[in-house]
Structures are given as C-alpha cells and as structure tokens.
Amino acid sequence: MRTAQALEHLSARESDTGLVRVVVDTAKGSRNKYKYDETLGLYRLSKVLPLGLTFPYDFGSIPSTRAADGDPLDVLVLGEEALVPGFLVTVRLVGVIQAEQTEHGKPFRNDRLLGAIETPVNRPAIQTLAELPPERLDEIECFFSAYNHLEGRHFKPIGRHGPAMAAQLLADGIRQFDNTRGGQKGEQHPTENDHRG
C-alpha cells in the first residue's frame, strides 16, 4: 500500500513555495468519476455521468485536509489540458464557490475551491476568481447543481470569494485533518503568506 502511505503523509502545501498540492481524481472532459479509496490505496470508479455531462475541469482533492463532509477538500484545477487521475499538481488557490448541499434532508457545506496550475516554468493563468468571466462561474455552478440533482441531492451556491477566503478554508481543512487524524507533532504547514507573491 505504498500509494496509500504516500498520500497519507503528503502535506497540503509544498514546503519551499507554499503552493497547494492537489491529487487529481477525475480528468477534465470525463464522464467517469473516480474516488480515492484510502483503505485500499487505489482509485475506484465511483460513477459514470449521463451522456452530455462531463467535468468542466480536472477535479481533485488536497491531501492532509478534511472538509465538512469528512472528505479531503475538493478543488477544480483550472487548466487547458486534461490531467491523469492520480497525478499530483501544484496550484495557486484563486477562489472558492461556497455552497450548501442537502442530502437525506440534512444540509451541510460543500464548498468548491478553484486553483490555477503553477509550476516552476508555468505561471498561473489567473490570480483571482474575479478574473474568470461570470458566465464561466455560472456554468461551473450549473454543472455541480446538475451533478448533485441526479443523485437526489440539492447543491445551492451561496457565495463566490477570492484567494483570501480560499486560503482560510484551506487552513480550516488542515486544522480539521490534524484534529481528526492526530497530525504529526511539529509538522509545519506553510501559510498563504509563506510563498512568493
């Protein structure tokens, strides 16, 4: 279970740049939704979306974090080309679509972070959510609403915010992971201000 062990010990941020690590589970343009099985250390096919419904961007999660639903924080990776499930990519968080999801009559938060790919040779295409056309954000919200509706859940967007709110949600997710999994003592999680502007 080398993969499971590697992901379990992978921090949410790169220590030298402070960029956020995202493990891709579903590729842009895919109808297949995959989910990482932490017990097995493998990706499982979670579902196949109906014809005409595909992921608008690569979809993944941030290791060593926990969201309100108990899963790692979700991230849409804004990029031109589809990535491969299981790949690790570094992003700069540009914002968040805050949302409330209702399942079995119980509402809970299920926010969607958005990140722009950044590598040593690739600068992020955008710095903040405000640089995306409002129509693009409408389409992303519409996708998640339709995606959840098909499974009997209600997804209600309640706000759009920039990098500062995204960074706060990441910090909360890291803290929640540390609280539930007992995080390593003395582990350093770089903050938003620790990486280059």
PyMOL CGO cylinders between C-alpha atoms (Angstrom):
from pymol import cmd
from pymol.cgo import CYLINDER

trace = [
    CYLINDER, 0.00, 0.00, 0.00, 2.80, 2.38, -0.86, 0.3, 1, 1, 1, 1, 1, 1,
    CYLINDER, 2.80, 2.38, -0.86, 0.38, 4.80, -2.59, 0.3, 1, 1, 1, 1, 1, 1,
    CYLINDER, 0.38, 4.80, -2.59, -1.88, 4.97, 0.47, 0.3, 1, 1, 1, 1, 1, 1,
    CYLINDER, -1.88, 4.97, 0.47, 1.08, 5.63, 2.73, 0.3, 1, 1, 1, 1, 1, 1,
    CYLINDER, 1.08, 5.63, 2.73, 2.44, 8.31, 0.38, 0.3, 1, 1, 1, 1, 1, 1,
    CYLINDER, 2.44, 8.31, 0.38, -0.87, 10.19, 0.20, 0.3, 1, 1, 1, 1, 1, 1,
    CYLINDER, -0.87, 10.19, 0.20, -1.45, 9.82, 3.93, 0.3, 1, 1, 1, 1, 1, 1,
    CYLINDER, -1.45, 9.82, 3.93, 1.83, 11.60, 4.66, 0.3, 1, 1, 1, 1, 1, 1,
    CYLINDER, 1.83, 11.60, 4.66, 1.68, 14.16, 1.86, 0.3, 1, 1, 1, 1, 1, 1,
    CYLINDER, 1.68, 14.16, 1.86, 1.25, 17.67, 3.22, 0.3, 1, 1, 1, 1, 1, 1,
    CYLINDER, 1.25, 17.67, 3.22, -1.28, 20.10, 1.78, 0.3, 1, 1, 1, 1, 1, 1,
    CYLINDER, -1.28, 20.10, 1.78, 1.39, 22.56, 0.64, 0.3, 1, 1, 1, 1, 1, 1,
    CYLINDER, 1.39, 22.56, 0.64, 4.84, 22.44, -0.87, 0.3, 1, 1, 1, 1, 1, 1,
    CYLINDER, 4.84, 22.44, -0.87, 7.32, 23.48, 1.80, 0.3, 1, 1, 1, 1, 1, 1,
    CYLINDER, 7.32, 23.48, 1.80, 9.52, 25.61, -0.48, 0.3, 1, 1, 1, 1, 1, 1,
    CYLINDER, 9.52, 25.61, -0.48, 6.89, 27.53, -2.48, 0.3, 1, 1, 1, 1, 1, 1,
    CYLINDER, 6.89, 27.53, -2.48, 3.75, 27.25, -0.35, 0.3, 1, 1, 1, 1, 1, 1,
    CYLINDER, 3.75, 27.25, -0.35, 1.81, 26.16, -3.43, 0.3, 1, 1, 1, 1, 1, 1,
    CYLINDER, 1.81, 26.16, -3.43, -1.15, 23.89, -2.79, 0.3, 1, 1, 1, 1, 1, 1,
    CYLINDER, -1.15, 23.89, -2.79, -0.88, 20.21, -3.71, 0.3, 1, 1, 1, 1, 1, 1,
    CYLINDER, -0.88, 20.21, -3.71, -3.84, 18.64, -5.49, 0.3, 1, 1, 1, 1, 1, 1,
    CYLINDER, -3.84, 18.64, -5.49, -4.19, 14.96, -6.31, 0.3, 1, 1, 1, 1, 1, 1,
    CYLINDER, -4.19, 14.96, -6.31, -6.35, 14.67, -9.43, 0.3, 1, 1, 1, 1, 1, 1,
    CYLINDER, -6.35, 14.67, -9.43, -9.09, 12.06, -9.28, 0.3, 1, 1, 1, 1, 1, 1,
    CYLINDER, -9.09, 12.06, -9.28, -11.19, 12.93, -12.35, 0.3, 1, 1, 1, 1, 1, 1,
    CYLINDER, -11.19, 12.93, -12.35, -9.99, 14.40, -15.63, 0.3, 1, 1, 1, 1, 1, 1,
    CYLINDER, -9.99, 14.40, -15.63, -11.44, 17.39, -17.42, 0.3, 1, 1, 1, 1, 1, 1,
    CYLINDER, -11.44, 17.39, -17.42, -13.98, 16.26, -20.01, 0.3, 1, 1, 1, 1, 1, 1,
    CYLINDER, -13.98, 16.26, -20.01, -14.53, 12.88, -18.37, 0.3, 1, 1, 1, 1, 1, 1,
    CYLINDER, -14.53, 12.88, -18.37, -17.89, 11.24, -17.65, 0.3, 1, 1, 1, 1, 1, 1,
    CYLINDER, -17.89, 11.24, -17.65, -16.15, 8.81, -15.32, 0.3, 1, 1, 1, 1, 1, 1,
    CYLINDER, -16.15, 8.81, -15.32, -15.99, 9.99, -11.71, 0.3, 1, 1, 1, 1, 1, 1,
    CYLINDER, -15.99, 9.99, -11.71, -13.23, 8.34, -9.70, 0.3, 1, 1, 1, 1, 1, 1,
    CYLINDER, -13.23, 8.34, -9.70, -12.73, 8.39, -5.96, 0.3, 1, 1, 1, 1, 1, 1,
    CYLINDER, -12.73, 8.39, -5.96, -9.65, 7.53, -3.94, 0.3, 1, 1, 1, 1, 1, 1,
    CYLINDER, -9.65, 7.53, -3.94, -10.15, 4.63, -1.54, 0.3, 1, 1, 1, 1, 1, 1,
    CYLINDER, -10.15, 4.63, -1.54, -7.97, 5.50, 1.46, 0.3, 1, 1, 1, 1, 1, 1,
    CYLINDER, -7.97, 5.50, 1.46, -8.17, 1.96, 2.84, 0.3, 1, 1, 1, 1, 1, 1,
    CYLINDER, -8.17, 1.96, 2.84, -7.00, 0.23, -0.34, 0.3, 1, 1, 1, 1, 1, 1,
    CYLINDER, -7.00, 0.23, -0.34, -4.74, 2.98, -1.63, 0.3, 1, 1, 1, 1, 1, 1,
    CYLINDER, -4.74, 2.98, -1.63, -6.41, 2.75, -5.06, 0.3, 1, 1, 1, 1, 1, 1,
    CYLINDER, -6.41, 2.75, -5.06, -8.77, 4.76, -7.21, 0.3, 1, 1, 1, 1, 1, 1,
    CYLINDER, -8.77, 4.76, -7.21, -12.26, 3.32, -7.71, 0.3, 1, 1, 1, 1, 1, 1,
    CYLINDER, -12.26, 3.32, -7.71, -14.81, 4.14, -10.38, 0.3, 1, 1, 1, 1, 1, 1,
    CYLINDER, -14.81, 4.14, -10.38, -17.43, 5.94, -8.34, 0.3, 1, 1, 1, 1, 1, 1,
    CYLINDER, -17.43, 5.94, -8.34, -19.95, 6.56, -11.13, 0.3, 1, 1, 1, 1, 1, 1,
    CYLINDER, -19.95, 6.56, -11.13, -20.42, 7.24, -14.83, 0.3, 1, 1, 1, 1, 1, 1,
    CYLINDER, -20.42, 7.24, -14.83, -22.21, 10.51, -15.54, 0.3, 1, 1, 1, 1, 1, 1,
    CYLINDER, -22.21, 10.51, -15.54, -25.07, 10.62, -18.08, 0.3, 1, 1, 1, 1, 1, 1,
    CYLINDER, -25.07, 10.62, -18.08, -24.40, 11.47, -21.71, 0.3, 1, 1, 1, 1, 1, 1,
    CYLINDER, -24.40, 11.47, -21.71, -23.71, 15.16, -22.15, 0.3, 1, 1, 1, 1, 1, 1,
    CYLINDER, -23.71, 15.16, -22.15, -22.50, 15.71, -18.59, 0.3, 1, 1, 1, 1, 1, 1,
    CYLINDER, -22.50, 15.71, -18.59, -18.72, 15.91, -18.18, 0.3, 1, 1, 1, 1, 1, 1,
    CYLINDER, -18.72, 15.91, -18.18, -16.38, 17.54, -15.70, 0.3, 1, 1, 1, 1, 1, 1,
    CYLINDER, -16.38, 17.54, -15.70, -15.61, 21.12, -16.84, 0.3, 1, 1, 1, 1, 1, 1,
    CYLINDER, -15.61, 21.12, -16.84, -12.09, 21.00, -15.36, 0.3, 1, 1, 1, 1, 1, 1,
    CYLINDER, -12.09, 21.00, -15.36, -9.86, 18.48, -13.65, 0.3, 1, 1, 1, 1, 1, 1,
    CYLINDER, -9.86, 18.48, -13.65, -11.27, 17.64, -10.24, 0.3, 1, 1, 1, 1, 1, 1,
    CYLINDER, -11.27, 17.64, -10.24, -9.20, 16.56, -7.27, 0.3, 1, 1, 1, 1, 1, 1,
    CYLINDER, -9.20, 16.56, -7.27, -8.54, 16.96, -3.60, 0.3, 1, 1, 1, 1, 1, 1,
    CYLINDER, -8.54, 16.96, -3.60, -5.94, 18.41, -1.26, 0.3, 1, 1, 1, 1, 1, 1,
    CYLINDER, -5.94, 18.41, -1.26, -4.10, 15.82, 0.84, 0.3, 1, 1, 1, 1, 1, 1,
    CYLINDER, -4.10, 15.82, 0.84, -3.99, 16.17, 4.63, 0.3, 1, 1, 1, 1, 1, 1,
    CYLINDER, -3.99, 16.17, 4.63, -7.23, 18.17, 4.74, 0.3, 1, 1, 1, 1, 1, 1,
    CYLINDER, -7.23, 18.17, 4.74, -10.81, 17.49, 5.80, 0.3, 1, 1, 1, 1, 1, 1,
    CYLINDER, -10.81, 17.49, 5.80, -13.95, 19.31, 4.70, 0.3, 1, 1, 1, 1, 1, 1,
    CYLINDER, -13.95, 19.31, 4.70, -17.32, 19.47, 6.45, 0.3, 1, 1, 1, 1, 1, 1,
    CYLINDER, -17.32, 19.47, 6.45, -18.43, 16.29, 4.65, 0.3, 1, 1, 1, 1, 1, 1,
    CYLINDER, -18.43, 16.29, 4.65, -15.46, 14.35, 6.07, 0.3, 1, 1, 1, 1, 1, 1,
    CYLINDER, -15.46, 14.35, 6.07, -13.64, 14.06, 2.74, 0.3, 1, 1, 1, 1, 1, 1,
    CYLINDER, -13.64, 14.06, 2.74, -10.48, 15.93, 1.70, 0.3, 1, 1, 1, 1, 1, 1,
    CYLINDER, -10.48, 15.93, 1.70, -11.12, 19.45, 0.39, 0.3, 1, 1, 1, 1, 1, 1,
    CYLINDER, -11.12, 19.45, 0.39, -12.29, 19.44, -3.24, 0.3, 1, 1, 1, 1, 1, 1,
    CYLINDER, -12.29, 19.44, -3.24, -10.55, 21.53, -5.90, 0.3, 1, 1, 1, 1, 1, 1,
    CYLINDER, -10.55, 21.53, -5.90, -11.31, 22.33, -9.52, 0.3, 1, 1, 1, 1, 1, 1,
    CYLINDER, -11.31, 22.33, -9.52, -7.97, 22.66, -11.30, 0.3, 1, 1, 1, 1, 1, 1,
    CYLINDER, -7.97, 22.66, -11.30, -8.20, 25.38, -13.93, 0.3, 1, 1, 1, 1, 1, 1,
    CYLINDER, -8.20, 25.38, -13.93, -6.13, 24.23, -16.87, 0.3, 1, 1, 1, 1, 1, 1,
    CYLINDER, -6.13, 24.23, -16.87, -6.35, 23.88, -20.63, 0.3, 1, 1, 1, 1, 1, 1,
    CYLINDER, -6.35, 23.88, -20.63, -5.39, 20.21, -20.95, 0.3, 1, 1, 1, 1, 1, 1,
    CYLINDER, -5.39, 20.21, -20.95, -6.85, 17.26, -19.07, 0.3, 1, 1, 1, 1, 1, 1,
    CYLINDER, -6.85, 17.26, -19.07, -4.63, 15.65, -16.45, 0.3, 1, 1, 1, 1, 1, 1,
    CYLINDER, -4.63, 15.65, -16.45, -4.47, 11.98, -15.50, 0.3, 1, 1, 1, 1, 1, 1,
    CYLINDER, -4.47, 11.98, -15.50, -6.17, 10.57, -12.38, 0.3, 1, 1, 1, 1, 1, 1,
    CYLINDER, -6.17, 10.57, -12.38, -3.66, 10.02, -9.60, 0.3, 1, 1, 1, 1, 1, 1,
    CYLINDER, -3.66, 10.02, -9.60, -1.35, 12.83, -10.77, 0.3, 1, 1, 1, 1, 1, 1,
    CYLINDER, -1.35, 12.83, -10.77, -0.07, 15.40, -8.31, 0.3, 1, 1, 1, 1, 1, 1,
    CYLINDER, -0.07, 15.40, -8.31, -0.26, 19.02, -9.46, 0.3, 1, 1, 1, 1, 1, 1,
    CYLINDER, -0.26, 19.02, -9.46, 0.56, 22.28, -7.70, 0.3, 1, 1, 1, 1, 1, 1,
    CYLINDER, 0.56, 22.28, -7.70, -1.89, 25.16, -7.84, 0.3, 1, 1, 1, 1, 1, 1,
    CYLINDER, -1.89, 25.16, -7.84, -2.36, 28.67, -6.57, 0.3, 1, 1, 1, 1, 1, 1,
    CYLINDER, -2.36, 28.67, -6.57, -5.80, 29.00, -4.99, 0.3, 1, 1, 1, 1, 1, 1,
    CYLINDER, -5.80, 29.00, -4.99, -7.71, 31.73, -6.81, 0.3, 1, 1, 1, 1, 1, 1,
    CYLINDER, -7.71, 31.73, -6.81, -11.03, 31.49, -5.01, 0.3, 1, 1, 1, 1, 1, 1,
    CYLINDER, -11.03, 31.49, -5.01, -13.95, 29.42, -3.85, 0.3, 1, 1, 1, 1, 1, 1,
    CYLINDER, -13.95, 29.42, -3.85, -17.56, 28.78, -4.76, 0.3, 1, 1, 1, 1, 1, 1,
    CYLINDER, -17.56, 28.78, -4.76, -19.25, 28.38, -1.40, 0.3, 1, 1, 1, 1, 1, 1,
    CYLINDER, -19.25, 28.38, -1.40, -22.21, 26.05, -1.45, 0.3, 1, 1, 1, 1, 1, 1,
    CYLINDER, -22.21, 26.05, -1.45, -24.70, 24.31, 0.76, 0.3, 1, 1, 1, 1, 1, 1,
    CYLINDER, -24.70, 24.31, 0.76, -25.58, 20.74, -0.11, 0.3, 1, 1, 1, 1, 1, 1,
    CYLINDER, -25.58, 20.74, -0.11, -28.62, 18.89, 1.17, 0.3, 1, 1, 1, 1, 1, 1,
    CYLINDER, -28.62, 18.89, 1.17, -28.62, 15.11, 1.37, 0.3, 1, 1, 1, 1, 1, 1,
    CYLINDER, -28.62, 15.11, 1.37, -31.28, 12.98, 3.10, 0.3, 1, 1, 1, 1, 1, 1,
    CYLINDER, -31.28, 12.98, 3.10, -32.82, 16.23, 4.36, 0.3, 1, 1, 1, 1, 1, 1,
    CYLINDER, -32.82, 16.23, 4.36, -29.62, 17.33, 6.09, 0.3, 1, 1, 1, 1, 1, 1,
    CYLINDER, -29.62, 17.33, 6.09, -27.83, 20.46, 4.90, 0.3, 1, 1, 1, 1, 1, 1,
    CYLINDER, -27.83, 20.46, 4.90, -24.05, 20.82, 5.10, 0.3, 1, 1, 1, 1, 1, 1,
    CYLINDER, -24.05, 20.82, 5.10, -21.37, 22.95, 3.47, 0.3, 1, 1, 1, 1, 1, 1,
    CYLINDER, -21.37, 22.95, 3.47, -19.69, 21.54, 0.36, 0.3, 1, 1, 1, 1, 1, 1,
    CYLINDER, -19.69, 21.54, 0.36, -17.51, 24.35, -0.99, 0.3, 1, 1, 1, 1, 1, 1,
    CYLINDER, -17.51, 24.35, -0.99, -15.54, 24.07, -4.23, 0.3, 1, 1, 1, 1, 1, 1,
    CYLINDER, -15.54, 24.07, -4.23, -12.07, 25.58, -4.21, 0.3, 1, 1, 1, 1, 1, 1,
    CYLINDER, -12.07, 25.58, -4.21, -10.62, 26.69, -7.54, 0.3, 1, 1, 1, 1, 1, 1,
    CYLINDER, -10.62, 26.69, -7.54, -6.91, 26.63, -8.28, 0.3, 1, 1, 1, 1, 1, 1,
    CYLINDER, -6.91, 26.63, -8.28, -4.75, 27.72, -11.22, 0.3, 1, 1, 1, 1, 1, 1,
    CYLINDER, -4.75, 27.72, -11.22, -1.87, 25.43, -12.15, 0.3, 1, 1, 1, 1, 1, 1,
    CYLINDER, -1.87, 25.43, -12.15, 1.56, 26.76, -11.24, 0.3, 1, 1, 1, 1, 1, 1,
    CYLINDER, 1.56, 26.76, -11.24, 4.94, 25.08, -11.79, 0.3, 1, 1, 1, 1, 1, 1,
    CYLINDER, 4.94, 25.08, -11.79, 8.50, 26.46, -11.82, 0.3, 1, 1, 1, 1, 1, 1,
    CYLINDER, 8.50, 26.46, -11.82, 8.04, 27.25, -15.54, 0.3, 1, 1, 1, 1, 1, 1,
    CYLINDER, 8.04, 27.25, -15.54, 4.27, 27.80, -15.74, 0.3, 1, 1, 1, 1, 1, 1,
    CYLINDER, 4.27, 27.80, -15.74, 2.86, 30.89, -14.09, 0.3, 1, 1, 1, 1, 1, 1,
    CYLINDER, 2.86, 30.89, -14.09, -0.83, 30.74, -13.12, 0.3, 1, 1, 1, 1, 1, 1,
    CYLINDER, -0.83, 30.74, -13.12, -3.21, 31.87, -15.86, 0.3, 1, 1, 1, 1, 1, 1,
    CYLINDER, -3.21, 31.87, -15.86, -5.19, 33.89, -13.32, 0.3, 1, 1, 1, 1, 1, 1,
    CYLINDER, -5.19, 33.89, -13.32, -4.59, 35.18, -9.79, 0.3, 1, 1, 1, 1, 1, 1,
    CYLINDER, -4.59, 35.18, -9.79, -8.14, 35.61, -8.53, 0.3, 1, 1, 1, 1, 1, 1,
    CYLINDER, -8.14, 35.61, -8.53, -11.66, 34.36, -9.18, 0.3, 1, 1, 1, 1, 1, 1,
    CYLINDER, -11.66, 34.36, -9.18, -12.65, 37.85, -10.35, 0.3, 1, 1, 1, 1, 1, 1,
    CYLINDER, -12.65, 37.85, -10.35, -10.56, 37.28, -13.50, 0.3, 1, 1, 1, 1, 1, 1,
    CYLINDER, -10.56, 37.28, -13.50, -12.88, 34.48, -14.65, 0.3, 1, 1, 1, 1, 1, 1,
    CYLINDER, -12.88, 34.48, -14.65, -15.90, 35.57, -16.70, 0.3, 1, 1, 1, 1, 1, 1,
    CYLINDER, -15.90, 35.57, -16.70, -19.10, 35.42, -14.61, 0.3, 1, 1, 1, 1, 1, 1,
    CYLINDER, -19.10, 35.42, -14.61, -20.60, 33.17, -17.30, 0.3, 1, 1, 1, 1, 1, 1,
    CYLINDER, -20.60, 33.17, -17.30, -17.85, 30.60, -16.68, 0.3, 1, 1, 1, 1, 1, 1,
    CYLINDER, -17.85, 30.60, -16.68, -18.61, 30.58, -12.96, 0.3, 1, 1, 1, 1, 1, 1,
    CYLINDER, -18.61, 30.58, -12.96, -22.33, 30.21, -13.75, 0.3, 1, 1, 1, 1, 1, 1,
    CYLINDER, -22.33, 30.21, -13.75, -21.50, 27.15, -15.89, 0.3, 1, 1, 1, 1, 1, 1,
    CYLINDER, -21.50, 27.15, -15.89, -19.39, 25.60, -13.12, 0.3, 1, 1, 1, 1, 1, 1,
    CYLINDER, -19.39, 25.60, -13.12, -22.18, 26.12, -10.59, 0.3, 1, 1, 1, 1, 1, 1,
    CYLINDER, -22.18, 26.12, -10.59, -24.72, 24.70, -13.06, 0.3, 1, 1, 1, 1, 1, 1,
    CYLINDER, -24.72, 24.70, -13.06, -22.57, 21.59, -13.51, 0.3, 1, 1, 1, 1, 1, 1,
    CYLINDER, -22.57, 21.59, -13.51, -22.41, 20.89, -9.78, 0.3, 1, 1, 1, 1, 1, 1,
    CYLINDER, -22.41, 20.89, -9.78, -26.13, 21.55, -9.38, 0.3, 1, 1, 1, 1, 1, 1,
    CYLINDER, -26.13, 21.55, -9.38, -26.98, 19.07, -12.17, 0.3, 1, 1, 1, 1, 1, 1,
    CYLINDER, -26.98, 19.07, -12.17, -24.40, 16.56, -10.95, 0.3, 1, 1, 1, 1, 1, 1,
    CYLINDER, -24.40, 16.56, -10.95, -25.87, 16.51, -7.46, 0.3, 1, 1, 1, 1, 1, 1,
    CYLINDER, -25.87, 16.51, -7.46, -29.51, 16.63, -8.63, 0.3, 1, 1, 1, 1, 1, 1,
    CYLINDER, -29.51, 16.63, -8.63, -29.01, 13.32, -10.47, 0.3, 1, 1, 1, 1, 1, 1,
    CYLINDER, -29.01, 13.32, -10.47, -28.20, 11.69, -7.13, 0.3, 1, 1, 1, 1, 1, 1,
    CYLINDER, -28.20, 11.69, -7.13, -31.10, 13.20, -5.24, 0.3, 1, 1, 1, 1, 1, 1,
    CYLINDER, -31.10, 13.20, -5.24, -29.03, 15.94, -3.60, 0.3, 1, 1, 1, 1, 1, 1,
    CYLINDER, -29.03, 15.94, -3.60, -29.56, 19.68, -3.71, 0.3, 1, 1, 1, 1, 1, 1,
    CYLINDER, -29.56, 19.68, -3.71, -26.49, 21.86, -4.36, 0.3, 1, 1, 1, 1, 1, 1,
    CYLINDER, -26.49, 21.86, -4.36, -27.06, 25.55, -3.66, 0.3, 1, 1, 1, 1, 1, 1,
    CYLINDER, -27.06, 25.55, -3.66, -24.28, 28.07, -4.39, 0.3, 1, 1, 1, 1, 1, 1,
    CYLINDER, -24.28, 28.07, -4.39, -24.26, 30.73, -1.67, 0.3, 1, 1, 1, 1, 1, 1,
    CYLINDER, -24.26, 30.73, -1.67, -21.20, 32.84, -2.49, 0.3, 1, 1, 1, 1, 1, 1,
    CYLINDER, -21.20, 32.84, -2.49, -18.14, 33.49, -4.61, 0.3, 1, 1, 1, 1, 1, 1,
    CYLINDER, -18.14, 33.49, -4.61, -14.94, 34.64, -2.97, 0.3, 1, 1, 1, 1, 1, 1,
    CYLINDER, -14.94, 34.64, -2.97, -11.30, 35.22, -3.83, 0.3, 1, 1, 1, 1, 1, 1,
    CYLINDER, -11.30, 35.22, -3.83, -7.94, 33.84, -2.68, 0.3, 1, 1, 1, 1, 1, 1,
    CYLINDER, -7.94, 33.84, -2.68, -8.15, 35.08, 0.92, 0.3, 1, 1, 1, 1, 1, 1,
    CYLINDER, -8.15, 35.08, 0.92, -11.32, 33.10, 1.66, 0.3, 1, 1, 1, 1, 1, 1,
    CYLINDER, -11.32, 33.10, 1.66, -9.90, 30.07, -0.18, 0.3, 1, 1, 1, 1, 1, 1,
    CYLINDER, -9.90, 30.07, -0.18, -6.76, 30.26, 1.97, 0.3, 1, 1, 1, 1, 1, 1,
    CYLINDER, -6.76, 30.26, 1.97, -8.88, 30.44, 5.13, 0.3, 1, 1, 1, 1, 1, 1,
    CYLINDER, -8.88, 30.44, 5.13, -10.87, 27.37, 4.10, 0.3, 1, 1, 1, 1, 1, 1,
    CYLINDER, -10.87, 27.37, 4.10, -7.62, 25.54, 3.39, 0.3, 1, 1, 1, 1, 1, 1,
    CYLINDER, -7.62, 25.54, 3.39, -6.26, 26.45, 6.83, 0.3, 1, 1, 1, 1, 1, 1,
    CYLINDER, -6.26, 26.45, 6.83, -9.52, 25.22, 8.39, 0.3, 1, 1, 1, 1, 1, 1,
    CYLINDER, -9.52, 25.22, 8.39, -9.28, 21.98, 6.40, 0.3, 1, 1, 1, 1, 1, 1,
    CYLINDER, -9.28, 21.98, 6.40, -5.71, 21.36, 7.53, 0.3, 1, 1, 1, 1, 1, 1,
    CYLINDER, -5.71, 21.36, 7.53, -6.68, 22.04, 11.14, 0.3, 1, 1, 1, 1, 1, 1,
    CYLINDER, -6.68, 22.04, 11.14, -9.67, 19.67, 10.86, 0.3, 1, 1, 1, 1, 1, 1,
    CYLINDER, -9.67, 19.67, 10.86, -7.42, 16.95, 9.43, 0.3, 1, 1, 1, 1, 1, 1,
    CYLINDER, -7.42, 16.95, 9.43, -4.89, 17.44, 12.22, 0.3, 1, 1, 1, 1, 1, 1,
    CYLINDER, -4.89, 17.44, 12.22, -7.67, 17.25, 14.82, 0.3, 1, 1, 1, 1, 1, 1,
    CYLINDER, -7.67, 17.25, 14.82, -9.26, 14.11, 13.42, 0.3, 1, 1, 1, 1, 1, 1,
    CYLINDER, -9.26, 14.11, 13.42, -6.13, 12.23, 12.38, 0.3, 1, 1, 1, 1, 1, 1,
    CYLINDER, -6.13, 12.23, 12.38, -3.84, 13.49, 15.11, 0.3, 1, 1, 1, 1, 1, 1,
    CYLINDER, -3.84, 13.49, 15.11, -1.46, 15.22, 12.62, 0.3, 1, 1, 1, 1, 1, 1,
    CYLINDER, -1.46, 15.22, 12.62, 2.26, 14.83, 13.19, 0.3, 1, 1, 1, 1, 1, 1,
    CYLINDER, 2.26, 14.83, 13.19, 3.56, 16.89, 16.07, 0.3, 1, 1, 1, 1, 1, 1,
    CYLINDER, 3.56, 16.89, 16.07, 5.70, 19.71, 14.91, 0.3, 1, 1, 1, 1, 1, 1,
    CYLINDER, 5.70, 19.71, 14.91, 4.58, 19.39, 11.28, 0.3, 1, 1, 1, 1, 1, 1,
    CYLINDER, 4.58, 19.39, 11.28, 4.79, 22.76, 9.57, 0.3, 1, 1, 1, 1, 1, 1,
    CYLINDER, 4.79, 22.76, 9.57, 2.04, 23.82, 7.18, 0.3, 1, 1, 1, 1, 1, 1,
    CYLINDER, 2.04, 23.82, 7.18, 3.16, 26.86, 5.18, 0.3, 1, 1, 1, 1, 1, 1,
    CYLINDER, 3.16, 26.86, 5.18, 0.67, 29.71, 5.21, 0.3, 1, 1, 1, 1, 1, 1,
    CYLINDER, 0.67, 29.71, 5.21, -0.63, 31.72, 2.28, 0.3, 1, 1, 1, 1, 1, 1,
    CYLINDER, -0.63, 31.72, 2.28, 1.94, 34.40, 3.01, 0.3, 1, 1, 1, 1, 1, 1,
    CYLINDER, 1.94, 34.40, 3.01, 4.86, 31.97, 3.00, 0.3, 1, 1, 1, 1, 1, 1,
    CYLINDER, 4.86, 31.97, 3.00, 5.10, 31.70, -0.79, 0.3, 1, 1, 1, 1, 1, 1,
    CYLINDER, 5.10, 31.70, -0.79, 6.11, 34.13, -3.44, 0.3, 1, 1, 1, 1, 1, 1,
    CYLINDER, 6.11, 34.13, -3.44, 3.55, 36.70, -4.47, 0.3, 1, 1, 1, 1, 1, 1,
]
cmd.load_cgo(trace, "trace")
